[in-house]
């Protein structure tokens, strides 16, 4: 007859439990694949983004159609302003941009709208961008506008493509945009002007 010590059996059960908990934790930490965006999701996303930011075909700041940007860089180099003018010469929007200190990618943007050159009484909009450890590629975006908040997080796939897991508030609508290129926060700064 073979005897197993109580402490040995306890240790075996404890190790087996830790292995099970560890594998469950690993499975839980893998980002879940959200449902692919429907036409309704894309319409809601367009409403949230307005003419402030775009995620597709690639992430970039958006600007009102036919507006002309004028850049003003601060001496420190970590901040700059962009004024967007209408074809008639009126100030339409002002962006105050804070960049990352390492590589110059956008970290935070305050966006103020103007109406025929006078500052609008609407609340400012803002965009926050987070980067990977090397600060070379954006891993998340958060845009706050009068319509609500849009949050998007990059999900890197095994086939070297990148998806964006998007959440829209209010409402908590969540969906995935497939195969979206990573952005360095600089190029292109603005989309081609299509809102």
C-alpha positions in Angstrom: 0.0 0.0 0.0 1.3 3.4 -0.9 0.8 6.4 1.3 0.7 10.0 0.1 1.4 12.7 2.6 -1.4 15.2 3.2 1.0 18.1 2.5 2.0 16.5 -0.8 -1.6 16.1 -1.9 -2.4 19.7 -0.8 0.6 21.0 -2.8 -0.5 19.0 -5.9 -4.0 20.4 -5.7 -2.7 23.9 -5.1 -0.4 23.7 -8.2 -3.2 22.3 -10.3 -5.5 25.1 -9.2 -2.9 27.8 -10.0 -2.3 26.3 -13.4 -6.1 26.4 -14.1 -6.4 29.9 -12.8 -3.4 31.0 -14.9 -4.8 29.5 -18.1 -8.2 31.1 -17.5 -6.5 34.5 -16.8 -4.5 34.1 -20.1 -7.6 33.4 -22.0 -9.4 36.3 -20.4 -6.5 38.7 -21.4 -6.7 37.9 -25.1 -8.7 40.7 -26.7 -12.1 39.5 -27.8 -13.0 39.9 -31.4 -16.0 42.3 -31.5 -18.7 42.1 -34.2 -17.8 43.7 -37.5 -19.3 47.1 -38.0 -22.7 47.2 -39.8 -23.9 50.1 -42.0 -25.8 51.4 -38.9 -22.6 51.3 -36.9 -20.7 53.2 -39.6 -23.5 55.9 -39.7 -23.4 56.3 -35.9 -19.6 56.5 -36.1 -19.7 59.2 -38.8 -22.1 61.2 -36.5 -19.7 60.9 -33.6 -16.6 61.8 -35.6 -18.2 64.7 -37.5 -15.6 66.6 -39.5 -13.1 66.3 -36.6 -11.4 62.9 -37.1 -11.4 59.9 -39.3 -10.5 56.3 -38.7 -10.9 55.0 -42.3 -9.4 54.6 -44.8 -6.6 55.6 -42.3 -6.6 57.6 -39.1 -6.1 61.4 -39.5 -7.5 64.7 -38.4 -10.4 65.8 -40.6 -11.1 69.3 -41.6 -14.2 71.0 -43.0 -14.4 70.8 -46.8 -12.5 73.4 -48.7 -10.9 74.8 -45.6 -7.3 76.1 -45.7 -4.9 75.3 -42.8 -2.5 77.9 -41.4 0.2 76.4 -39.0 1.7 78.3 -36.1 4.5 76.4 -34.2 5.6 77.4 -30.7 9.3 77.8 -29.9 9.3 74.7 -27.6 8.2 72.5 -30.5 5.8 70.5 -28.3 2.8 72.6 -29.1 1.5 74.1 -32.3 -1.8 75.6 -33.5 -3.6 75.1 -36.8 -6.2 77.6 -37.9 -8.6 76.5 -40.6 -10.1 79.2 -42.8 -13.1 79.1 -45.1 -12.7 80.0 -48.8 -14.2 83.4 -47.8 -11.3 84.0 -45.4 -13.2 83.5 -42.1 -11.7 81.5 -39.3 -13.7 78.3 -39.1 -11.8 76.1 -36.6 -8.7 76.4 -34.3 -6.8 73.3 -33.2 -4.3 73.5 -30.3 -2.0 70.5 -30.7 0.3 68.9 -28.0 2.8 66.5 -29.5 4.8 63.7 -27.9 8.2 64.7 -26.8 10.0 61.8 -28.5 8.8 61.7 -32.1 6.4 64.5 -32.6 3.2 62.5 -32.9 -0.1 64.1 -31.7 -0.9 63.4 -28.0 -3.8 65.8 -27.4 -5.8 68.2 -29.6 -8.2 70.9 -28.4 -10.6 71.8 -31.2 -12.6 75.1 -31.1 -15.2 75.9 -33.7 -15.8 79.4 -35.1 -18.8 80.9 -36.9 -17.8 83.5 -39.4 -14.7 84.3 -37.5 -16.4 84.5 -34.0 -15.8 81.7 -31.5 -18.8 79.4 -31.2 -20.4 79.0 -27.9 -20.4 75.2 -28.3 -18.0 73.3 -25.9 -14.6 72.5 -27.3 -14.0 69.1 -28.7 -10.9 67.1 -27.9 -8.9 64.2 -29.2 -6.4 62.1 -27.2 -4.0 59.6 -28.8 -2.0 56.9 -26.9 1.0 55.2 -28.4 3.0 52.0 -28.0 6.1 52.0 -25.8 8.3 53.3 -28.7 5.8 56.1 -29.4 5.9 55.1 -33.1 2.3 53.9 -33.6 -1.0 54.9 -32.0 -2.7 52.2 -30.0 -5.9 54.1 -28.9 -7.9 57.2 -29.8 -10.5 59.0 -27.7 -12.6 61.8 -29.4 -15.0 63.9 -27.3 -17.5 66.0 -29.2 -21.0 67.4 -28.7 -22.3 64.1 -30.0 -20.6 62.1 -27.3 -17.4 60.1 -27.0 -15.7 57.7 -29.4 -13.1 55.4 -28.1 -11.1 53.1 -30.4 -8.4 50.6 -29.4 -6.0 48.8 -31.8 -6.1 45.1 -31.8 -3.1 43.5 -33.5 -3.9 40.3 -35.3 -1.8 37.2 -36.0 -1.9 37.9 -39.7 -0.2 41.3 -39.1 -3.4 43.3 -39.8 -4.9 45.7 -37.3 -8.5 46.1 -36.3 -10.0 48.9 -34.2 -12.4 48.0 -31.4 -14.7 51.0 -31.2 -17.1 52.1 -28.5 -19.6 55.0 -28.9 -21.1 56.8 -25.9 -23.8 57.5 -25.0 -25.4 54.2 -25.7 -22.4 51.9 -25.4 -22.5 50.7 -29.0 -19.4 48.5 -29.7 -18.1 47.1 -33.0 -14.9 46.4 -34.9 -13.4 48.1 -37.9 -11.4 45.6 -39.8 -7.9 46.1 -41.3 -7.2 49.8 -40.3 -3.6 51.0 -40.8 -1.6 52.1 -37.8 -1.0 55.9 -37.5 2.1 57.6 -36.3 0.2 60.7 -35.3 1.9 62.8 -38.0 1.4 61.5 -41.5 -1.0 62.4 -42.8 -2.0 65.0 -40.2 -5.2 65.9 -42.1 -7.3 63.7 -44.3 -7.8 64.8 -47.9 -10.6 67.1 -46.7 -13.6 64.8 -47.3 -15.7 64.9 -44.2 
